[in-house]
């Protein structure tokens, strides 16, 4: 698995995995998971720790967890391997 272009900015985490962009956006009370700019999962609400799921075009599963107290953190797993932690 080739991981490139890790990018973290306020509320947005992005990583390219084997040439496919995976992006998580956290805005107010909504967290969204995009793969190749297509929305794959969404979490609405302010209670709890959002967990999102999706898949790469080749079928490998993506899991995302977002949460934190004073700073938001994002964990992206592809095929059960941690690829981004912030």
C-alpha positions in Angstrom: 0.0 0.0 0.0 1.5 3.3 -1.1 0.5 6.3 1.1 1.3 9.8 -0.2 0.2 13.4 0.2 -0.9 13.3 3.8 -2.6 16.7 4.4 -4.1 18.0 7.6 -5.7 21.4 8.0 -8.4 22.7 10.2 -11.2 20.1 10.1 -10.0 18.3 7.0 -7.8 15.2 6.8 -6.7 13.9 3.4 -4.4 11.1 2.2 -3.7 9.4 -1.1 -3.7 5.6 -1.0 -2.4 3.9 -4.1 -3.4 7.0 -6.1 -6.9 7.3 -4.6 -7.7 10.3 -2.5 -9.5 9.6 0.9 -10.7 12.8 2.7 -12.5 13.3 6.0 -14.2 16.7 6.6 -15.4 17.8 10.1 -17.7 20.8 10.0 -19.8 21.9 13.0 -21.9 18.8 13.7 -21.3 16.9 10.5 -18.4 14.5 9.6 -18.1 13.2 6.0 -16.0 10.6 4.4 -15.1 11.1 0.7 -13.3 8.6 -1.6 -12.3 10.1 -5.0 -14.6 13.1 -4.2 -17.6 10.8 -3.7 -19.4 10.8 -0.4 -19.3 7.4 1.1 -20.5 8.0 4.7 -21.8 10.8 6.9 -22.3 11.3 10.6 -24.8 13.9 11.8 -24.9 15.0 15.4 -22.8 16.3 18.2 -22.9 13.4 20.7 -20.4 10.6 20.7 -17.4 9.8 18.6 -18.2 9.5 14.9 -17.2 6.2 13.2 -17.5 6.2 9.4 -16.9 3.4 6.9 -16.3 3.1 3.2 -14.2 1.3 0.6 -11.5 1.9 -1.9 -12.4 1.2 -5.6 -10.6 -2.2 -5.2 -12.8 -3.2 -2.3 -10.4 -2.6 0.6 -12.4 -1.3 3.6 -11.9 2.1 5.1 -12.7 2.9 8.7 -12.6 6.4 10.3 -12.8 7.6 13.9 -13.0 11.3 14.8 -13.1 12.8 18.2 -11.3 14.8 20.9 -11.8 17.3 23.7 -9.9 20.5 22.9 -8.5 19.4 19.5 -10.2 17.1 17.1 -8.2 14.0 16.1 -8.8 11.7 13.1 -7.8 8.1 12.6 -8.1 6.6 9.2 -7.6 2.8 8.7 -7.4 1.0 5.3 -7.6 -2.8 5.3 -7.3 -2.6 9.2 -4.0 -0.7 9.0 -3.6 2.8 10.4 -2.7 5.2 7.6 -3.3 8.6 9.2 -3.3 9.7 12.8 -3.8 13.3 13.8 
